[in-house]
Amino acid sequence: MKRLTTLMLAGSTALFASAAFAQHTHVNVAMQLEPPNLDPTAGAAQAIDSVVYSNIYEGLTRFMSDGSVVPGLAESWDISEDGLTYTFHLRDGVTFHDGTTMDAEDVKFTLDRARAEDSTNAQKALFANIAEVTVIDPLTVQVTLSAPTGALLFNLAWGDAVIVAPESIGEAATHPIGTGAFMFADWVQGDHINISRNPNYWGTPAVLETATFRFIADPTAAFAALMAEDVDVFVGYPAPENLPQFEADPRFQVLVGNTEGETILAMNNAREPFDNPLVRQAVAHAIDRQAVIDGAMYGLGTPIGTHFAPHNPDYVDLTGLSTYDPERSRALLAEAGLPDGFTTTLNLPPPSYARRGGEIIAAQLRAVGIQTEINNQEWAQWLETTFRGRDFGLTIVSHTEPMDINIYANPEYYFQYNNPDLQALMTTLNETTDPARRTELLQQAQTIIAEDYVNAYLFELAVPTVARAGIEGLWLNQPTAAIDLTAVSWP
């Protein structure tokens, strides 16, 4: 069935979208995973930010496609000499999509909600050093810190820190109301989300009038949708083996960029036998990273030896600590009292890197005596049982949040690593503003988790985007998990 027919069945919003498409003011964007909800301030799934970041919701600061942090809803800020007080000056004339004014009270509500004791924000640690948020006047808000936080402006650019209004937050999961260049239109769950241009946007208006996000999990269906031109863009195209065919077809352009996505074989550090560092080290030495990259990703991906992006200037190459060495792996298992190996679970969410990579890794582990019971889980199930429920032995996932090594200082995080020394180091890092000292601390943190073999570090996820020829303004790289359509246009 052609996309036009599908849109006609979806209602008046979709009819408008199909008409707009004919005028090249609409774009159909496909992605592999459907978000479980649309509130980035209360959900952990990358797919939420993919739809709403910058398009619908905005923060005080924001990431650009090159990873830089620039002013967002705050047009400027002042920082006290002791680094404990940030005074943000908000843009005048900004309104939410429901017509209400965005002001300092909304900023205070957002930050207080994110750091509250009962907060469900997936990155609550970003706000831990905020001691008080004070409204000075409608366009001025003061954030007082308990300790200097060198990464505060960076932290406020995350999707978890976008500004929300108390009046609309109750419906944010299904009907997000933000300040962005696009407004939420409708969501046909299991199929697509429609957004439309915000006619009252405070900044440079979007070129597109409307856009549709479609969810296509199956790689074969993804290929068919592009070839039939049912979709115009596929971000995170799930079948890299097809990329040469698209590159040879003048109808398409192929963009391959980097992400902040550290793809890891996570181990439940609180569950036997992974509470034993020798076992974790044995797992790490059983993995042939390059074989996983070649077999699951057709060569797309950069090997990593710790939880840090290789393109970051503070990255340390620690892959030598966990080289592929099956004999060493078997010896370590024997030393740990498991000469015959053991059996554990391997939970795999839907992305291709997990499902395809999981089969390869299961075979590599089996070769050293580690048997795995593979559980293919849908995204909502993975979030509920593996991420929140921590009911797993092993799992594969790509952490796409920018510079998120701080998760290793949270013993309640799903892989449950508890190291007081690392926690103290990260506290020092959060209080450090000197760039050289921050580099030193970040490199120490990378080394600690690599030497503790907290997880088996696989590769930095690449992001292949296949798009119709001539479409401009797409992000090449993904410094955060976003499909920013605010500058996208047709020729």
CORFEN-V411918 format. One record per residue. N is the residue number from 1. RES is the residue in one letter. PHI is phi in radians with two decimals (* if undefined). NEAR is the number of other ideal C-beta (glycine too) atoms within 10 Angstrom. D_FIRST is the distance of its C-alpha to the first C-alpha in whole Angstrom. Layout:
# CORFEN-V411918
N:RES:PHI:NEAR:D_FIRST
N:RES:PHI:NEAR:D_FIRST
This chain:
# CORFEN-V411918
1:M:*:8:0
2:K:-1.22:11:4
3:R:-1.04:21:7
4:L:-1.01:16:8
5:T:-1.10:10:7
6:T:-1.06:17:7
7:L:-1.15:22:10
8:M:-1.10:12:11
9:L:-1.36:12:11
10:A:-1.55:18:14
11:G:2.02:13:17
12:S:-1.13:9:19
13:T:-1.07:16:19
14:A:-1.20:22:15
15:L:-1.09:14:16
16:F:-1.09:17:19
17:A:-1.10:27:17
18:S:-1.17:20:14
19:A:-1.18:15:17
20:A:-1.13:19:19
21:F:-1.00:21:17
22:A:-1.08:9:18
23:Q:-1.67:9:21
24:H:1.02:16:21
25:T:-1.99:18:22
26:H:-2.27:22:19
27:V:-2.38:27:18
28:N:-1.72:23:15
29:V:-1.94:25:17
30:A:-1.85:25:16
31:M:-2.52:25:19
32:Q:-1.36:21:20
33:L:-1.89:20:21
34:E:-1.55:24:21
35:P:-1.17:25:24
36:P:-1.26:18:26
37:N:-2.74:16:27
38:L:-2.11:23:28
39:D:-1.89:22:32
40:P:-1.23:33:33
41:T:-1.54:24:37
42:A:-2.50:19:36
43:G:-2.47:22:34
44:A:-1.70:17:34
45:A:-1.25:21:30
46:Q:-0.98:26:29
47:A:-1.07:22:26
48:I:-1.12:26:28
49:D:-1.07:25:29
50:S:-0.96:27:26
51:V:-1.54:28:25
52:V:-1.71:28:28
53:Y:-1.09:25:31
54:S:1.25:26:32
55:N:-1.10:26:29
56:I:-1.89:24:30
57:Y:-1.93:27:33
58:E:-2.36:26:36
59:G:-1.94:27:39
60:L:-1.10:26:43
61:T:-2.18:21:42
62:R:-2.63:24:39
63:F:-1.49:25:38
64:M:-1.67:14:37
65:S:-1.12:17:35
66:D:-1.56:9:38
67:G:1.60:19:39
68:S:-1.24:10:42
69:V:-1.88:18:43
70:V:-2.25:10:43
71:P:-1.03:15:44
72:G:-2.07:23:41
73:L:-1.27:24:42
74:A:-1.63:23:46
75:E:-1.42:14:47
76:S:-2.87:10:50
77:W:-2.74:19:52
78:D:-2.07:11:56
79:I:-2.10:14:57
80:S:-1.16:13:60
81:E:-1.07:6:63
82:D:-1.46:8:62
83:G:1.28:16:59
84:L:-1.76:16:58
85:T:-2.26:16:57
86:Y:-1.96:21:54
87:T:-1.91:17:54
88:F:-1.70:24:51
89:H:-1.82:16:51
90:L:-1.46:24:47
91:R:-1.20:18:46
92:D:-1.49:11:47
93:G:1.45:10:44
94:V:-1.49:20:41
95:T:-2.18:15:40
96:F:-1.30:21:37
97:H:-1.12:21:34
98:D:-1.56:12:35
99:G:1.65:8:38
100:T:-1.37:13:41
101:T:-1.37:13:43
102:M:-1.57:23:43
103:D:-2.46:20:46
104:A:-1.09:20:48
105:E:-1.11:14:48
106:D:-1.20:25:45
107:V:-1.11:24:45
108:K:-1.07:18:48
109:F:-1.02:18:46
110:T:-1.07:25:43
111:L:-1.25:20:46
112:D:-1.15:14:48
113:R:-1.16:18:45
114:A:-1.16:21:44
115:R:-1.78:18:47
116:A:-1.12:12:48
117:E:-1.03:5:49
118:D:-1.66:5:46
119:S:-1.08:15:44
120:T:-1.83:13:41
121:N:-1.08:22:40
122:A:-1.15:22:39
123:Q:-2.11:20:41
124:K:-0.95:15:44
125:A:-1.07:19:46
126:L:-1.06:24:45
127:F:-1.88:24:47
128:A:-1.09:18:50
129:N:-1.55:21:53
130:I:-1.40:19:52
131:A:-1.59:13:55
132:E:-2.79:13:55
133:V:-2.12:19:53
134:T:-2.13:13:55
135:V:-1.46:16:54
136:I:-1.50:12:56
137:D:-2.75:9:55
138:P:-0.97:14:51
139:L:-2.00:18:51
140:T:-2.39:17:52
141:V:-2.32:26:52
142:Q:-1.94:18:54
143:V:-1.94:24:53
144:T:-1.80:15:56
145:L:-1.81:20:56
146:S:-1.41:12:58
147:A:-2.73:14:58
148:P:-0.97:16:57
149:T:-2.29:24:53
150:G:-1.10:17:53
151:A:-1.76:18:49
152:L:-1.03:24:49
153:L:-1.13:18:47
154:F:-1.14:16:44
155:N:-1.07:25:44
156:L:-1.28:28:43
157:A:-1.51:27:40
158:W:-1.13:26:38
159:G:-1.07:25:35
160:D:-1.21:24:37
161:A:-1.98:25:40
162:V:-1.14:29:38
163:I:-1.48:25:39
164:V:-2.16:26:38
165:A:-1.84:21:40
166:P:-1.07:12:42
167:E:-1.19:13:40
168:S:-1.98:16:37
169:I:-1.14:18:37
170:G:-1.10:9:37
171:E:-1.94:12:33
172:A:-1.09:23:32
173:A:-1.13:15:30
174:T:-2.11:12:27
175:H:-2.52:16:28
176:P:-1.21:28:30
177:I:-2.18:21:32
178:G:-2.12:30:34
179:T:-2.07:27:35
180:G:-1.27:28:33
181:A:-1.25:24:31
182:F:-2.18:26:28
183:M:-1.96:22:28
184:F:-1.13:23:26
185:A:-1.91:19:23
186:D:-2.84:17:21
187:W:-2.39:20:20
188:V:-1.70:17:17
189:Q:-1.06:11:19
190:G:1.55:7:17
191:D:-2.35:15:14
192:H:-2.78:23:15
193:I:-2.19:24:19
194:N:-1.85:23:19
195:I:-2.26:28:22
196:S:-2.34:21:24
197:R:-1.09:19:27
198:N:-1.44:22:31
199:P:-1.25:8:33
200:N:-1.98:13:36
201:Y:-1.15:19:35
202:W:-1.23:17:39
203:G:-1.87:15:38
204:T:-1.15:9:36
205:P:-1.18:14:33
206:A:-1.14:24:30
207:V:-1.34:18:28
208:L:-1.19:23:25
209:E:-1.50:19:24
210:T:-2.55:23:21
211:A:-2.65:28:20
212:T:-2.19:29:17
213:F:-1.72:27:17
214:R:-1.89:21:15
215:F:-2.02:18:16
216:I:-2.26:24:15
217:A:-1.40:17:18
218:D:-1.43:14:17
219:P:-1.02:18:18
220:T:-1.14:11:16
221:A:-1.17:14:13
222:A:-1.09:24:14
223:F:-1.09:20:15
224:A:-1.11:13:12
225:A:-1.13:18:10
226:L:-1.23:26:13
227:M:-1.10:15:13
228:A:-1.44:11:10
229:E:1.06:13:12
230:D:-1.34:18:9
231:V:-2.19:24:13
232:D:-1.67:23:16
233:V:-2.48:26:18
234:F:-2.21:25:19
235:V:-1.63:21:22
236:G:1.29:27:24
237:Y:-0.96:28:21
238:P:-1.50:25:22
239:A:-2.23:20:22
240:P:-1.07:21:25
241:E:-1.13:12:25
242:N:-1.54:20:23
243:L:-1.02:18:24
244:P:-1.02:11:26
245:Q:-1.17:15:23
246:F:-1.21:19:22
247:E:-1.12:13:26
248:A:-1.50:9:26
249:D:-1.76:14:23
250:P:-1.11:7:24
251:R:-1.31:11:21
252:F:-2.22:21:21
253:Q:-2.18:18:24
254:V:-2.11:18:25
255:L:-1.99:16:28
256:V:-2.13:16:30
257:G:-2.08:15:32
258:N:-1.79:19:34
259:T:-2.27:24:34
260:E:-1.62:25:36
261:G:-1.49:25:35
262:E:-1.34:24:37
263:T:-1.56:28:36
264:I:-2.29:21:38
265:L:-1.64:25:39
266:A:-1.37:25:40
267:M:-2.07:26:43
268:N:-1.36:23:44
269:N:-1.15:22:48
270:A:-1.71:14:49
271:R:-1.99:17:48
272:E:-1.12:11:50
273:P:-1.61:20:51
274:F:-1.34:24:49
275:D:-1.33:14:52
276:N:-1.74:17:54
277:P:-1.01:15:53
278:L:-1.13:17:54
279:V:-1.19:24:51
280:R:-1.10:23:49
281:Q:-1.14:22:51
282:A:-1.10:30:50
283:V:-1.08:27:46
284:A:-1.05:27:46
285:H:-1.33:24:48
286:A:-1.44:26:46
287:I:-1.71:25:43
288:D:-1.70:19:42
289:R:-0.97:24:40
290:Q:-1.12:13:40
291:A:-1.13:15:38
292:V:-1.19:25:36
293:I:-1.08:23:35
294:D:-1.23:14:34
295:G:-1.37:16:33
296:A:-1.66:24:30
297:M:-2.04:21:30
298:Y:0.90:16:31
299:G:1.58:12:34
300:L:-1.50:19:32
301:G:2.54:26:35
302:T:-1.96:16:38
303:P:-1.01:16:41
304:I:-2.29:25:42
305:G:-2.07:24:46
306:T:-2.79:27:46
307:H:-1.62:20:43
308:F:-2.82:26:43
309:A:-1.33:23:41
310:P:-1.07:17:43
311:H:-1.42:14:42
312:N:-1.34:16:44
313:P:-1.08:7:48
314:D:-1.64:17:49
315:Y:-1.18:17:48
316:V:-2.04:18:50
317:D:-1.39:13:49
318:L:-2.02:18:50
319:T:-1.08:18:48
320:G:-1.15:8:51
321:L:-1.31:16:52
322:S:-2.37:27:49
323:T:-1.17:13:49
324:Y:-1.22:16:47
325:D:-2.65:17:50
326:P:-1.01:17:50
327:E:-1.12:9:54
328:R:-1.07:17:54
329:S:-1.07:25:51
330:R:-1.13:20:53
331:A:-1.13:16:57
332:L:-1.16:24:55
333:L:-1.09:26:54
334:A:-1.10:15:57
335:E:-1.10:14:59
336:A:-1.44:17:57
337:G:1.51:10:58
338:L:-2.20:18:55
339:P:-1.13:11:56
340:D:-1.71:7:54
341:G:1.38:18:51
342:F:-2.85:16:49
343:T:-2.06:10:45
344:T:-2.56:21:43
345:T:-1.66:16:40
346:L:-2.28:23:37
347:N:-1.54:26:34
348:L:-2.13:25:31
349:P:-1.26:24:28
350:P:-1.20:18:25
351:P:-0.95:22:25
352:S:-1.03:19:25
353:Y:-1.07:27:29
354:A:-1.43:24:30
355:R:-1.18:18:28
356:R:-1.24:21:29
357:G:-1.12:26:32
358:G:-1.10:24:33
359:E:-1.13:15:33
360:I:-1.18:17:35
361:I:-1.15:30:38
362:A:-1.02:18:38
363:A:-1.18:13:39
364:Q:-1.15:19:42
365:L:-1.19:24:43
366:R:-1.05:13:44
367:A:-1.17:13:46
368:V:-1.90:21:48
369:G:1.78:19:48
370:I:-1.72:26:46
371:Q:-1.62:12:43
372:T:-2.13:20:40
373:E:-1.71:12:38
374:I:-1.37:15:35
375:N:-2.05:17:33
376:N:-1.39:14:29
377:Q:-2.06:19:28
378:E:-1.25:14:26
379:W:-1.04:20:27
380:A:-1.10:14:28
381:Q:-1.17:15:30
382:W:-1.08:23:31
383:L:-1.08:19:32
384:E:-1.31:14:34
385:T:-1.62:16:36
386:T:-1.54:23:36
387:F:-1.28:22:37
388:R:-1.46:12:38
389:G:-1.40:12:40
390:R:0.95:15:41
391:D:-1.75:15:40
392:F:-2.91:23:40
393:G:-1.77:20:42
394:L:-2.25:28:40
395:T:-2.71:26:37
396:I:-2.05:25:35
397:V:-2.72:24:33
398:S:-1.83:22:33
399:H:-1.56:21:35
400:T:-1.66:22:34
401:E:-1.20:22:36
402:P:-1.25:21:39
403:M:0.74:18:42
404:D:-1.82:18:42
405:I:-1.11:22:45
406:N:-1.09:22:47
407:I:-1.10:18:45
408:Y:-1.32:25:47
409:A:-1.63:22:50
410:N:-1.94:17:48
411:P:-1.17:15:49
412:E:-1.56:7:47
413:Y:-1.13:17:44
414:Y:-1.01:22:42
415:F:-1.54:24:43
416:Q:0.98:18:47
417:Y:-1.55:23:49
418:N:-2.20:15:52
419:N:-2.29:17:55
420:P:-1.00:9:57
421:D:-1.14:10:58
422:L:-1.16:21:54
423:Q:-1.08:16:54
424:A:-1.15:11:57
425:L:-1.10:18:56
426:M:-1.22:23:53
427:T:-1.11:15:55
428:T:-1.07:15:57
429:L:-1.03:21:54
430:N:-1.08:23:53
431:E:-1.66:15:56
432:T:-1.78:21:57
433:T:-1.93:13:56
434:D:-1.16:10:58
435:P:-1.01:11:55
436:A:-1.15:8:57
437:R:-1.19:13:58
438:R:-1.09:17:55
439:T:-1.04:15:54
440:E:-1.04:14:56
441:L:-1.20:18:55
442:L:-1.12:22:52
443:Q:-1.24:16:53
444:Q:-1.13:16:55
445:A:-1.11:24:52
446:Q:-1.03:24:50
447:T:-1.21:15:53
448:I:-1.04:18:54
449:I:-1.26:22:50
450:A:-1.21:23:50
451:E:-1.29:14:53
452:D:-1.51:17:53
453:Y:0.88:23:49
454:V:-0.99:25:48
455:N:-2.36:30:44
456:A:-1.65:24:43
457:Y:-1.59:28:42
458:L:-1.76:27:39
459:F:-2.78:25:38
460:E:-1.47:23:37
461:L:-1.21:24:33
462:A:-1.50:22:31
463:V:-2.14:21:28
464:P:-1.51:21:26
465:T:-2.07:21:24
466:V:-1.90:27:21
467:A:-2.42:23:20
468:R:-1.08:17:20
469:A:-1.02:10:23
470:G:1.69:11:25
471:I:-1.13:19:24
472:E:-2.11:12:27
473:G:1.58:16:29
474:L:-1.32:21:27
475:W:-1.23:23:30
476:L:-1.37:12:31
477:N:-1.72:17:32
478:Q:-2.17:28:32
479:P:-1.17:23:36
480:T:-2.57:25:34
481:A:-1.34:26:31
482:A:-2.44:24:29
483:I:-1.98:25:26
484:D:-1.35:21:28
485:L:-1.77:26:26
486:T:-1.16:21:29
487:A:-2.01:16:30
488:V:-1.37:21:27
489:S:-2.66:16:26
490:W:-1.57:17:24
491:P:-1.20:8:27
